[in-house]
Amino acid sequence: MRLHFIALVGIMAIAIIGCEKPLQPHEGYVQVTGGKIWYKVIGNGPGKPLMVMHGGPGGRSCGSIEAYQALANDRPIIFFDQLESGMSDHPNDTSLWKVPYFVEQVEALRKELNLKSFHLLGSSWGGSIAVEYMVTKNTDAITSVIFAGPLIGTPQWMKDSKVLISRLSQPVQDTINKYEALGDYTSPAYKAATDTFNITFGSRKKGPRTPAPDCEGVPGSNRAIYNYMWGPTEFNATGTLRDFDRVADLPTITKPTLFIGGEYDEVLPETLYYYQTLVPDSKVAIVPNAGHAKTRDNPEDYMRSLREFLVEVESR
């Protein structure tokens, strides 16, 4: 009986040690190469944590936190501002503006929060970080990966952009093409044409934008890193990401995968379906009446698609 009791205690101890401590809502900072990154956890539901990576480069998390509250009863949601963005440090060091350093930030946060099993979501440029993580890091802790309007490869993004520009009025197309050829990205006419593109395919929500409550006191988008890594507009890659391309590596992803985009997204729905053919265990969801900014244009349908995917993966 005594030996049985000791054995039982030993088994219980191993089980307790092996358990992942549930995440609780909080925020903090994590040291990475070049400075500290800010993170925030909301929700404490029973599901596995979801880590959300914002777009940019140079974007910020605060604008989408309110929308993700819809999933907070299901699971912890983890946000973080990449180095040079939002509440994180801004060292203004171009030597750090390289994809591997952003992947390192994901891994540093995973270790800080002791995540043994979690879902990874990359939105827009965040999708570049997500795909780079999936093809260069140990993914044992990844339960699933979600690419939301993702930049998987710049060449494909540019192809999609040309299609989208062709759907604008002829005068707008002519203006864009004229100033692109001249390399003049500061002309008022070019900026106006760019605004038309952004209103059509970025965020389609009309009227003045209500400031996100979580963004109060948070630095705005970092145009310096955006211009350096990407370029002057959403549809013109002239920066260091112009040759970024992981499309050919998509077949190496073995985790359940969701490609999700807006009906009028900067990433064409047919591109997402093409990506799906390259990843064995993958699905596509298209959010109706939404552009690239899905959490702003149609958060209800966007979150519904995410919830359905996450629940289906965890039920396996």
ChimeraX attribute file (.defattr): number of C-alpha atoms within 10 A of each C-alpha:
attribute: neighborCount
match mode: 1-to-1
recipient: residues
	/A:1	6
	/A:2	7
	/A:3	8
	/A:4	9
	/A:5	10
	/A:6	11
	/A:7	12
	/A:8	11
	/A:9	12
	/A:10	12
	/A:11	12
	/A:12	12
	/A:13	12
	/A:14	10
	/A:15	11
	/A:16	11
	/A:17	10
	/A:18	10
	/A:19	10
	/A:20	13
	/A:21	12
	/A:22	16
	/A:23	21
	/A:24	14
	/A:25	13
	/A:26	11
	/A:27	13
	/A:28	11
	/A:29	18
	/A:30	17
	/A:31	14
	/A:32	17
	/A:33	13
	/A:34	16
	/A:35	14
	/A:36	21
	/A:37	25
	/A:38	21
	/A:39	19
	/A:40	17
	/A:41	22
	/A:42	22
	/A:43	21
	/A:44	19
	/A:45	17
	/A:46	13
	/A:47	18
	/A:48	22
	/A:49	26
	/A:50	25
	/A:51	21
	/A:52	24
	/A:53	27
	/A:54	26
	/A:55	23
	/A:56	22
	/A:57	25
	/A:58	22
	/A:59	24
	/A:60	26
	/A:61	24
	/A:62	21
	/A:63	17
	/A:64	20
	/A:65	21
	/A:66	14
	/A:67	18
	/A:68	19
	/A:69	15
	/A:70	15
	/A:71	20
	/A:72	20
	/A:73	14
	/A:74	18
	/A:75	19
	/A:76	25
	/A:77	28
	/A:78	28
	/A:79	23
	/A:80	28
	/A:81	26
	/A:82	30
	/A:83	26
	/A:84	26
	/A:85	26
	/A:86	24
	/A:87	23
	/A:88	21
	/A:89	18
	/A:90	16
	/A:91	12
	/A:92	13
	/A:93	10
	/A:94	11
	/A:95	8
	/A:96	15
	/A:97	18
	/A:98	12
	/A:99	16
	/A:100	13
	/A:101	18
	/A:102	22
	/A:103	21
	/A:104	16
	/A:105	22
	/A:106	20
	/A:107	17
	/A:108	17
	/A:109	21
	/A:110	16
	/A:111	12
	/A:112	12
	/A:113	16
	/A:114	13
	/A:115	19
	/A:116	17
	/A:117	17
	/A:118	21
	/A:119	22
	/A:120	25
	/A:121	27
	/A:122	23
	/A:123	25
	/A:124	25
	/A:125	23
	/A:126	27
	/A:127	27
	/A:128	27
	/A:129	27
	/A:130	26
	/A:131	28
	/A:132	20
	/A:133	20
	/A:134	21
	/A:135	16
	/A:136	10
	/A:137	12
	/A:138	10
	/A:139	15
	/A:140	10
	/A:141	13
	/A:142	17
	/A:143	20
	/A:144	24
	/A:145	26
	/A:146	28
	/A:147	25
	/A:148	31
	/A:149	29
	/A:150	28
	/A:151	28
	/A:152	27
	/A:153	19
	/A:154	21
	/A:155	17
	/A:156	15
	/A:157	22
	/A:158	18
	/A:159	14
	/A:160	20
	/A:161	20
	/A:162	13
	/A:163	12
	/A:164	20
	/A:165	22
	/A:166	13
	/A:167	13
	/A:168	15
	/A:169	11
	/A:170	11
	/A:171	10
	/A:172	20
	/A:173	18
	/A:174	16
	/A:175	17
	/A:176	22
	/A:177	14
	/A:178	13
	/A:179	16
	/A:180	13
	/A:181	10
	/A:182	9
	/A:183	9
	/A:184	12
	/A:185	18
	/A:186	10
	/A:187	10
	/A:188	9
	/A:189	14
	/A:190	20
	/A:191	17
	/A:192	14
	/A:193	21
	/A:194	22
	/A:195	14
	/A:196	16
	/A:197	24
	/A:198	18
	/A:199	15
	/A:200	21
	/A:201	22
	/A:202	22
	/A:203	22
	/A:204	20
	/A:205	17
	/A:206	8
	/A:207	6
	/A:208	6
	/A:209	8
	/A:210	6
	/A:211	9
	/A:212	13
	/A:213	11
	/A:214	13
	/A:215	17
	/A:216	11
	/A:217	9
	/A:218	14
	/A:219	13
	/A:220	15
	/A:221	16
	/A:222	17
	/A:223	17
	/A:224	15
	/A:225	21
	/A:226	21
	/A:227	18
	/A:228	17
	/A:229	22
	/A:230	23
	/A:231	20
	/A:232	19
	/A:233	16
	/A:234	17
	/A:235	21
	/A:236	17
	/A:237	20
	/A:238	15
	/A:239	15
	/A:240	16
	/A:241	22
	/A:242	17
	/A:243	12
	/A:244	14
	/A:245	18
	/A:246	15
	/A:247	17
	/A:248	11
	/A:249	15
	/A:250	19
	/A:251	15
	/A:252	12
	/A:253	19
	/A:254	16
	/A:255	18
	/A:256	20
	/A:257	25
	/A:258	25
	/A:259	23
	/A:260	26
	/A:261	30
	/A:262	29
	/A:263	19
	/A:264	23
	/A:265	28
	/A:266	28
	/A:267	28
	/A:268	23
	/A:269	22
	/A:270	11
	/A:271	16
	/A:272	22
	/A:273	17
	/A:274	13
	/A:275	20
	/A:276	19
	/A:277	13
	/A:278	16
	/A:279	19
	/A:280	15
	/A:281	15
	/A:282	20
	/A:283	18
	/A:284	20
	/A:285	20
	/A:286	22
	/A:287	24
	/A:288	16
	/A:289	16
	/A:290	26
	/A:291	27
	/A:292	28
	/A:293	24
	/A:294	31
	/A:295	21
	/A:296	20
	/A:297	21
	/A:298	20
	/A:299	19
	/A:300	15
	/A:301	19
	/A:302	24
	/A:303	19
	/A:304	13
	/A:305	17
	/A:306	18
	/A:307	15
	/A:308	10
	/A:309	20
	/A:310	22
	/A:311	13
	/A:312	11
	/A:313	15
	/A:314	11
	/A:315	7
	/A:316	5
